[in-house]
Amino acid sequence: MSASMTLDVAAGFRLSPAELQLLAFTGDLHAEEESPLEIHERYDDTRALERAARRMVDRALADPETLRPHRELVRRLLILSQPDARVVLIERDQHGARRALEFYERAGAYVPYRFEGGEHDLGAPRAIDDVLREIAERLPTRGSFGDFVDITLSSAEYFAFSLFAGELLRRMRERGNEPKLPTSKIKITGLSRPPRDELDDEGTPIAQLFTRLPEARQLRRGAPDWERAIEALSKKDLIQRTGDQLRLRPFVQDLAVALAAKHRLVLTRFDFGAEDWIVRDATLVPVPGSLYSVRAVGPDTIRVVELTREALELIAERAIRSDIPKDRL
């Protein structure tokens, strides 16, 4: 029975480094700089290549006589080796950064990719709508009942809010009450080659805003700018005064703790242009039972929105599709 008749084309294909090198020799496989696949010009371990050939034939990934790879494997390798774009969901917290989801795109087809257990895992190609659906399923939002939070803050107000958030997190930790922060439903271990170190969240809207407006960090308690920021936060019902103490309102405390703990998800699309890359991203903050979007909407303005499922889908579309109007949310 031929390989083309026995291979499950809907399944994921796992390739060892030796199998990848064998494909480079037999199929003239070439990886561009943006590819996660690492292919060496020389590979002198002939026994490893022989074992790789037998293993690929046994799994119906290659023809037993010519060692020609199955056309479905060739398709996935073409997308991964010469991609037009990359979509990645990065999860960050106090322990560092991890990839939650990763796709490579070419001519409208998206291949899920991960490097795990020393092998390359190549998922089945899918359309953009399937990618968006998977992202939304990994990030559950609150049910559509009650009022959803939607606040707009100046850089000074956001900075003051962040100081109250930091104090709240510190008090919790002093009492031994380390917050339990939600995580995405999937974890990808191991690392592919990260283009331009996107695991650092510099370049997200909040970081960009404070890079442009360093004066926000000069706020001092009791100064006129501080008092104006406190008054604005009070009018927006985000803080309350109890005696001489100012505290965050209960309905924003989960959000504040997540922000203070630097817990976020960054959904990013990299388009690999001939001259430079085009980067679009969205910053999401998960809290128990809900999800927020945090983004700059002006030169001195940050908007924080608690997301419905529909709003999440729109934000994901805006980040990874080029045909969604920017003013729809």
C-alpha positions in Angstrom: 0.0 0.0 0.0 1.4 3.4 -0.9 2.2 6.2 1.5 -0.4 8.4 0.0 -3.1 5.8 0.8 -2.3 5.2 4.4 -1.3 8.6 5.8 -3.8 10.5 8.0 -3.6 13.9 6.5 -5.7 15.5 9.3 -3.1 14.5 11.9 0.0 16.3 13.1 3.3 15.2 11.7 6.3 15.1 14.0 9.8 15.3 12.5 13.2 14.7 14.3 16.1 16.9 13.3 17.6 14.0 11.4 14.4 13.5 9.4 14.3 17.2 8.6 17.9 17.0 7.3 16.9 13.9 5.2 14.1 16.0 3.7 16.5 18.8 3.0 18.7 16.3 1.0 15.9 14.5 -0.8 13.5 17.4 -1.4 15.8 20.3 -1.8 14.2 21.9 1.4 15.5 25.4 2.1 14.5 27.4 5.2 14.3 31.2 5.1 15.5 33.4 8.0 11.9 33.7 9.3 11.4 29.9 9.4 11.4 28.0 12.7 13.0 25.1 11.0 16.8 24.8 11.4 18.5 23.1 8.5 22.3 22.6 8.4 24.3 22.7 5.2 26.2 19.6 6.3 25.0 16.5 8.3 27.6 13.8 8.5 25.7 11.2 10.6 24.8 8.8 7.8 23.4 6.2 10.2 21.1 8.7 11.7 19.9 9.6 8.2 19.3 5.9 7.4 17.2 5.5 10.6 15.3 8.6 9.8 14.5 7.2 6.3 13.2 4.0 7.7 11.1 5.8 10.3 9.6 8.1 7.7 8.7 5.1 5.5 7.2 3.3 8.4 4.9 6.3 9.2 4.0 6.7 5.5 5.6 10.1 5.4 7.9 9.0 2.5 7.7 6.7 -0.5 9.6 3.4 0.3 11.3 3.3 -3.1 12.2 6.9 -3.8 12.0 8.4 -0.3 10.0 11.2 -1.9 8.0 12.9 0.9 4.2 12.8 0.9 2.7 15.8 -0.8 0.8 16.8 2.4 4.1 16.9 4.3 5.7 18.9 1.4 2.8 21.4 1.7 3.4 22.0 5.4 7.1 22.2 5.0 6.8 24.8 2.3 4.6 27.0 4.6 7.0 26.6 7.5 10.2 27.0 5.6 9.1 30.0 3.5 6.4 31.8 5.5 4.7 35.0 4.6 3.7 35.7 8.2 3.7 34.4 11.8 1.0 34.5 14.4 1.9 33.9 18.0 0.2 34.1 21.4 2.7 34.8 24.2 1.8 34.3 27.8 3.7 36.3 30.4 3.8 36.3 34.2 6.2 36.6 37.0 7.8 33.3 35.9 8.7 34.5 32.4 7.2 34.1 28.9 5.8 31.1 27.2 4.3 30.4 23.7 0.7 29.4 24.0 -0.1 29.2 20.3 2.0 29.6 17.2 1.1 29.5 13.5 3.0 30.2 10.3 1.1 31.4 7.2 1.7 31.3 3.5 -0.8 32.2 0.8 -3.7 32.1 3.3 -2.9 28.7 4.8 -1.9 28.6 8.5 0.2 25.7 9.9 0.3 25.3 13.7 3.8 24.7 14.9 5.6 23.7 18.1 9.0 22.3 19.0 8.6 19.7 21.8 10.6 16.8 23.0 13.4 17.5 20.5 11.0 17.2 17.5 9.2 19.6 15.2 5.4 19.2 15.4 3.6 20.3 12.2 -0.2 20.6 12.5 -2.7 20.4 9.7 -3.1 23.6 7.6 -6.2 25.6 8.4 -7.9 28.8 7.3 -7.9 32.1 9.1 -11.4 31.6 10.6 -10.2 28.4 12.2 -7.2 30.1 13.7 -9.4 32.9 15.1 -11.8 30.3 16.5 -9.0 28.4 18.2 -7.6 31.6 19.8 -11.0 32.5 21.2 -11.5 29.0 22.6 -8.2 29.2 24.5 -9.2 32.5 26.1 -12.6 32.1 27.8 -14.5 35.3 28.5 -17.2 36.1 31.1 -20.8 35.2 30.4 -23.0 38.0 29.0 -24.6 39.1 32.2 -24.1 42.2 34.4 -22.2 45.3 33.5 -18.9 44.9 31.7 -16.0 47.2 32.7 -15.0 49.8 30.1 -12.8 52.6 31.3 -10.6 55.2 29.6 -7.5 56.6 31.5 -4.9 59.2 30.8 -1.3 58.1 31.3 -1.2 59.9 34.6 -4.4 58.2 35.8 -3.2 54.8 34.6 0.1 55.3 36.4 -1.7 56.2 39.6 -4.0 53.2 39.2 -0.9 51.0 38.7 0.6 52.2 42.0 -2.6 51.3 43.9 -2.5 47.9 42.1 1.1 47.3 43.2 0.2 48.2 46.8 -2.7 45.7 46.7 -0.5 42.9 45.4 2.1 43.7 48.1 -0.5 43.5 50.9 -1.8 40.2 49.6 1.7 38.7 49.5 2.5 40.0 53.0 -0.5 38.1 54.2 0.7 34.9 52.4 -2.2 35.2 49.9 -0.4 34.8 46.6 -2.9 35.4 43.8 -3.9 32.5 41.6 -3.9 33.8 38.1 -5.6 31.9 35.2 -3.5 30.6 32.4 -4.4 29.7 28.8 -5.7 26.2 28.1 -2.6 25.0 26.2 1.1 25.2 26.9 3.8 24.7 24.3 7.1 23.7 25.8 10.5 24.0 24.1 11.5 26.9 21.9 11.7 27.6 18.2 13.8 30.4 17.0 12.0 33.5 18.2 12.2 36.3 15.5 13.5 39.5 17.1 12.9 38.3 20.6 9.2 38.9 20.7 9.1 37.1 24.1 10.0 40.6 25.5 6.7 42.5 25.7 8.2 45.8 24.8 6.3 47.1 21.8 2.9 46.4 23.4 0.6 49.4 23.6 1.3 50.2 27.3 5.0 50.0 26.9 4.9 52.3 23.8 2.7 54.8 25.6 5.1 55.2 28.6 8.1 55.3 26.3 6.6 58.3 24.7 5.4 59.9 27.9 8.1 59.4 30.6 6.7 62.3 32.6 3.9 60.1 33.8 6.5 58.3 35.9 7.3 61.5 37.7 4.0 61.7 39.6 4.4 62.3 43.3 1.8 61.9 46.0 0.5 65.2 47.1 1.6 67.0 43.9 -1.1 68.8 41.9 -0.9 66.3 39.0 -1.3 63.5 41.5 -4.4 65.1 43.1 -5.9 65.6 39.7 -5.3 61.9 38.8 -6.9 60.8 42.1 -9.9 63.0 41.6 -10.3 61.6 38.1 -10.1 58.0 39.4 -12.6 58.8 42.1 -15.1 60.3 39.6 -14.7 57.1 37.5 -15.6 55.1 40.6 -12.3 53.2 40.5 -11.0 54.1 44.0 -12.7 54.9 47.3 -11.6 56.8 50.4 -11.9 55.2 53.8 -10.8 57.6 56.4 -7.3 58.6 55.3 -6.9 55.6 53.1 -7.5 55.3 49.4 -8.3 51.8 48.1 -9.3 50.3 44.7 -12.9 49.4 44.3 -13.6 45.7 44.6 -14.8 45.3 41.0 -11.4 46.2 39.6 -9.2 44.4 42.2 -8.7 41.2 40.1 -7.7 43.4 37.1 -5.3 45.4 39.3 -3.7 42.3 40.7 -3.1 40.8 37.2 -1.7 44.1 36.0 0.6 44.5 39.0 1.8 40.9 38.6 2.5 41.6 34.9 0.3 38.8 33.8 -0.8 39.2 30.2 -1.2 37.6 26.9 0.1 39.3 23.8 -1.3 38.2 20.4 1.0 39.3 17.6 1.1 39.0 13.8 4.5 39.4 12.0 4.3 40.0 8.3 7.6 39.3 6.7 8.2 42.1 4.1 11.1 42.3 1.8 12.5 45.4 3.5 11.0 45.2 7.0 8.5 43.4 9.1 5.0 44.7 9.8 3.9 44.0 13.3 0.4 44.2 14.8 -0.5 43.1 18.3 -3.1 43.0 21.0 -2.5 43.0 24.8 -5.0 40.8 26.8 -5.1 40.5 30.6 -6.8 37.3 32.0 -8.4 37.4 35.5 -10.4 34.7 37.2 -13.6 34.3 35.1 -13.0 37.1 32.7 -10.6 38.7 30.2 -9.6 42.3 29.5 -8.1 44.2 26.6 -5.6 47.0 27.4 -4.6 49.3 24.5 -3.5 52.8 23.7 -6.3 54.6 21.8 -4.5 58.0 21.6 -1.2 59.7 22.4 -2.2 60.0 26.1 -5.0 57.6 26.5 -5.4 53.9 27.5 -8.7 52.0 27.2 -9.4 49.0 29.4 -12.3 46.8 28.3 -13.8 43.7 29.8 -14.4 41.5 26.8 -17.4 39.6 25.6 -16.7 36.6 23.3 -17.7 38.8 20.3 -15.4 41.6 21.4 -12.5 39.1 21.8 -13.1 37.8 18.3 -13.0 41.3 16.9 -9.8 42.2 18.7 -8.1 39.0 17.5 -9.3 39.8 13.9 -7.9 43.3 14.1 -4.5 41.9 15.3 -4.1 39.1 12.7 -6.2 40.1 9.7 -5.7 43.1 7.5 -9.3 43.7 6.4 -10.8 44.7 9.7 -11.4 48.5 10.2 -9.4 49.9 13.1 -12.4 51.9 14.5 -14.8 49.0 15.0 -13.9 48.7 18.7 
